[in-house]
């Protein structure tokens, strides 16, 4: 399978500006999917917007920041070594499981189908959170998860700790449970030239107005150097729903 790309917009529901950017991108085809922050203040208008576009499915963007002591701007209540110790505690992981379950249930209450799951600030890159979410993926039959075998970089805080052996075990778990993930994960519209053969998820954070960096992402995606350049290279843009259908058909 060559040259398949999901341009997946995170943070749907965060603000009217983010909603407008993502819904415009989906409508005009320079984004192909989105992940919904179900507890965000503008989640319900976002769902209404998806349905107005005839879209009945999306990803769930699980937000566990509060439980981890994380706040916007890169703030962490606990030094990273302390957080790593906390993530070994059964009570914290149980709280993460309850919160993730509540967010999945809220997503489903919108009468949407969950085609994929990812997390705010990629916190499923922490091994214990990954394992916790895998149990819920199984239970709710969510067919795909964001995954990067090379780990996750965070622009406003320390990267998620990376250990090659652990990430190999994560990938083995996804394979054993039949949970689909793309071959490659890229983040940011600036990575468009790096999209190549195989199946890629490009994570973007667009907005019409609001935070300047999100507006710049929107402009880059709309430009001729963006999605048009992908088409010229034979890269096909797909939603996770379409991608899962293609994978099942070809297997």
C-alpha positions as CSV (number, residue, x, y, z in Angstrom):
1,X,0.0,0.0,0.0
2,X,1.6,3.3,-1.1
3,X,1.1,7.0,-0.5
4,X,-2.0,7.1,1.8
5,X,-2.3,10.0,4.1
6,X,-4.6,11.1,6.9
7,X,-4.4,14.8,7.7
8,X,-5.9,14.6,11.2
9,X,-6.8,17.9,13.0
10,X,-6.6,17.7,16.7
11,X,-8.5,19.8,19.4
12,X,-11.9,20.0,17.6
13,X,-14.2,21.6,20.2
14,X,-11.5,23.8,21.8
15,X,-12.8,27.1,20.5
16,X,-15.0,28.7,17.8
17,X,-11.9,29.5,15.9
18,X,-10.5,26.0,16.0
19,X,-13.9,24.6,15.1
20,X,-14.1,26.9,12.1
21,X,-10.7,26.0,10.9
22,X,-11.1,22.3,11.1
23,X,-14.6,22.2,9.7
24,X,-13.5,24.4,6.8
25,X,-10.6,22.1,6.1
26,X,-12.8,19.0,6.1
27,X,-15.4,20.7,3.9
28,X,-12.8,21.8,1.3
29,X,-10.7,18.7,1.4
30,X,-7.4,20.0,2.7
31,X,-7.9,18.0,5.9
32,X,-9.3,14.6,6.0
33,X,-10.2,13.8,9.6
34,X,-10.4,15.3,13.1
35,X,-10.2,14.3,16.8
36,X,-12.7,15.7,19.2
37,X,-12.0,17.1,22.6
38,X,-15.3,16.0,24.2
39,X,-14.9,18.0,27.4
40,X,-13.9,21.2,25.6
41,X,-16.3,24.1,25.8
42,X,-17.3,24.1,22.1
43,X,-17.6,20.3,21.6
44,X,-21.3,20.3,20.9
45,X,-21.2,23.0,18.2
46,X,-18.2,21.0,16.7
47,X,-20.4,17.8,16.6
48,X,-23.2,19.7,15.0
49,X,-20.7,21.0,12.4
50,X,-19.5,17.5,11.6
51,X,-23.0,16.3,11.1
52,X,-23.9,19.2,8.9
53,X,-21.0,18.1,6.7
54,X,-22.5,14.6,6.6
55,X,-19.7,13.2,8.8
56,X,-20.8,10.6,11.4
57,X,-17.4,9.6,12.7
58,X,-14.3,11.1,14.1
59,X,-11.5,10.4,16.5
60,X,-11.6,10.8,20.3
61,X,-8.9,13.1,21.6
62,X,-8.6,11.9,25.2
63,X,-7.5,14.6,27.6
64,X,-5.8,13.4,30.9
65,X,-3.8,16.6,31.5
66,X,-5.6,17.5,34.7
67,X,-4.9,14.2,36.3
68,X,-1.2,14.5,35.4
69,X,-0.9,18.0,36.8
70,X,-0.4,19.5,33.3
71,X,-1.7,22.9,32.3
72,X,-1.4,25.0,29.1
73,X,2.0,26.7,28.4
74,X,4.0,23.7,29.3
75,X,3.3,23.8,33.1
76,X,3.8,20.5,35.0
77,X,2.9,20.3,38.7
78,X,5.4,17.6,39.3
79,X,9.0,17.2,38.0
80,X,9.1,14.5,35.3
81,X,10.8,11.9,37.5
82,X,8.1,12.3,40.1
83,X,5.4,11.9,37.4
84,X,7.0,8.7,36.2
85,X,6.8,7.3,39.7
86,X,3.2,8.4,40.0
87,X,2.4,6.5,36.8
88,X,3.3,3.3,38.6
89,X,0.5,3.9,41.1
90,X,-2.7,1.8,40.7
91,X,-4.9,4.7,42.0
92,X,-3.7,7.2,39.4
93,X,-4.1,4.7,36.5
94,X,-7.6,3.8,37.8
95,X,-8.4,7.5,37.7
96,X,-7.1,7.8,34.2
97,X,-9.2,4.8,33.1
98,X,-12.3,6.3,34.7
99,X,-11.7,9.7,33.0
100,X,-11.0,8.1,29.6
101,X,-14.1,5.9,29.9
102,X,-16.2,9.0,30.7
103,X,-14.8,10.8,27.6
104,X,-15.5,7.8,25.4
105,X,-19.0,7.6,26.7
106,X,-19.6,11.3,26.1
107,X,-18.3,10.9,22.6
108,X,-20.7,8.1,21.9
109,X,-23.6,10.0,23.4
110,X,-23.2,12.4,20.5
111,X,-24.2,9.6,18.2
112,X,-20.8,9.5,16.5
113,X,-18.7,6.5,15.5
114,X,-15.2,6.4,17.0
115,X,-12.8,5.4,14.2
116,X,-9.6,6.2,16.1
117,X,-8.2,7.3,19.4
118,X,-5.4,9.6,20.4
119,X,-4.5,11.8,23.3
120,X,-3.9,15.4,24.2
121,X,-0.1,16.0,24.3
122,X,0.4,12.4,23.2
123,X,0.3,11.1,26.8
124,X,-0.5,7.6,25.6
125,X,3.2,7.6,24.9
126,X,3.7,6.9,28.6
127,X,3.7,3.1,28.8
128,X,1.2,2.8,31.7
129,X,-1.3,5.1,30.1
130,X,-0.9,3.2,26.8
131,X,-1.8,0.0,28.6
132,X,-4.7,1.6,30.3
133,X,-6.2,2.9,27.1
134,X,-5.6,-0.4,25.3
135,X,-8.1,-2.0,27.6
136,X,-10.7,0.5,26.7
137,X,-9.9,0.2,22.9
138,X,-10.7,-3.5,23.3
139,X,-13.9,-2.9,25.3
140,X,-15.3,-0.2,22.9
141,X,-14.0,-1.8,19.7
142,X,-12.2,1.3,18.6
143,X,-10.3,0.2,15.5
144,X,-7.3,2.5,15.3
145,X,-4.9,4.4,17.5
146,X,-2.2,7.1,16.9
147,X,1.2,5.6,17.3
148,X,4.8,6.6,16.7
149,X,7.5,3.9,16.9
150,X,10.0,6.7,17.2
151,X,8.3,8.3,20.2
152,X,6.6,11.7,20.7
153,X,8.1,15.2,20.8
154,X,6.3,18.0,22.7
155,X,7.0,21.6,21.7
156,X,6.1,23.2,25.0
157,X,7.4,20.6,27.5
158,X,9.8,17.7,27.8
159,X,9.3,14.9,25.3
160,X,7.6,11.7,26.3
161,X,10.4,9.4,27.6
162,X,11.4,7.0,24.9
163,X,12.8,3.5,25.4
164,X,13.1,1.4,22.2
165,X,12.2,-1.9,23.8
166,X,9.0,-0.5,25.4
167,X,7.8,1.0,22.1
168,X,8.4,-2.3,20.4
169,X,6.2,-4.0,23.0
170,X,3.6,-1.3,22.4
171,X,3.6,-2.0,18.7
172,X,3.4,-5.7,19.3
173,X,0.4,-5.1,21.5
174,X,-1.4,-3.1,18.8
175,X,-0.7,-5.9,16.3
176,X,-1.8,-8.7,18.6
177,X,-5.1,-6.9,19.4
178,X,-5.7,-6.0,15.8
179,X,-5.6,-2.2,16.4
180,X,-4.6,-0.3,13.3
181,X,-2.0,2.4,13.3
182,X,-0.3,4.3,10.5
183,X,3.3,3.4,9.4
184,X,4.5,6.9,10.1
185,X,3.4,9.8,12.3
186,X,4.3,13.4,11.4
187,X,3.2,16.6,13.1
188,X,2.8,20.0,11.7
189,X,2.1,21.4,8.2
190,X,5.8,22.0,7.8
191,X,6.3,18.2,7.6
192,X,4.2,17.9,4.4
193,X,7.3,17.5,2.2
194,X,8.3,14.5,4.3
195,X,5.1,12.5,3.5
196,X,6.1,9.6,1.4
197,X,5.1,6.0,0.6
198,X,3.3,3.9,3.1
199,X,0.5,5.1,5.4
200,X,1.0,8.3,7.2
201,X,-0.9,10.3,9.8
202,X,-0.1,14.0,9.7
203,X,-1.3,15.7,12.9
204,X,-2.2,19.4,12.5
205,X,-3.7,22.1,14.8
206,X,-5.5,24.6,12.5
207,X,-7.6,27.6,13.4
208,X,-9.4,30.5,11.7
209,X,-8.1,33.3,13.9
210,X,-7.2,32.8,17.5
211,X,-3.7,31.7,18.4
212,X,-1.2,32.8,15.7
213,X,0.6,29.5,15.4
214,X,-2.7,27.7,14.7
215,X,-3.7,30.3,12.1
216,X,-0.3,29.9,10.4
217,X,-0.9,26.1,10.3
218,X,-4.3,26.8,8.6
219,X,-2.7,29.0,6.0
220,X,0.0,26.5,5.2
221,X,-2.6,23.7,4.7
222,X,-4.6,25.9,2.3
223,X,-1.6,26.9,0.2
224,X,-0.7,25.4,-3.1
225,X,2.5,24.1,-1.5
226,X,0.3,22.1,0.9
227,X,-2.2,19.4,-0.1
228,X,-1.9,20.2,-3.9
229,X,1.7,19.2,-3.8
230,X,0.8,15.9,-2.2
231,X,-1.7,15.2,-5.0
232,X,1.0,15.9,-7.6
233,X,3.2,13.3,-5.9
234,X,0.4,10.7,-6.0
235,X,-0.3,10.8,-2.3
236,X,-4.0,10.0,-1.6
237,X,-5.7,11.8,1.2
238,X,-8.1,9.7,3.3
239,X,-10.1,9.7,6.5
240,X,-9.4,7.0,9.1
241,X,-12.8,5.5,8.1
242,X,-11.8,5.3,4.4
243,X,-8.4,4.1,5.4
244,X,-9.7,1.3,7.6
245,X,-12.0,0.1,4.7
246,X,-9.1,0.1,2.3
247,X,-6.8,-1.8,4.7
248,X,-9.5,-4.5,5.3
249,X,-10.3,-4.8,1.6
250,X,-6.6,-5.3,0.7
251,X,-5.8,-7.7,3.4
